[in-house]
Amino acid sequence: MAKIEIRPVRPTELEAVAELRWRWVADQDALPGTGRAEFVRGFAAWARENAATHRCLVLVRDGRVAGMAFLAITARVPTPREFTRAAGDVQCVYVTPEARDSGLGGLLINAILHLAEQLELERVTVHSSERAVPAYERHGFAVSAKLLQAEPS
């Protein structure tokens, strides 16, 4: 049986997370064969620089990073009742294809929601692929009539 662990990313794993991000995009779109190493270095630097606002959790399977999820945290405007407010957005939830359809994505979603609860976020949103919508719905996400989206022109 595979040993599974979900936890905050370690600095030494940021390149592995960047590799997952490259792989994800490459699976969806044709990427050039060059530029991978530069992307991995740049992504790892970005993740270090944005660690306070973009919390990364990793899914480690048998000692190897096999999945990731980010929780982007945004401060909200204070109110007279509550001065310190924040919301979260789930981003970049990815499990390697060979590890999919075994509930590992759901474990990542649960872990991100637990982190959001610990951070006392008011709400958590996600922009999902059609394939993943049922997984998010199983973990409490629902369509909201109050949350609207616009594409800037």
Protein Blocks (a to p, Z undefined) as FASTA:
>chain_A
ZZdddddddfklmmmmmmmmmmmmmmmpccdfehklmmmmmmmmmmmmmmmmmccdddde
ehiafbdcddddddddddfklmbgcddddehiacdfklgonopmmmmmmmmmmmmmmnop
abdcddddfklmmmmmmnopacdfklccdddZZ
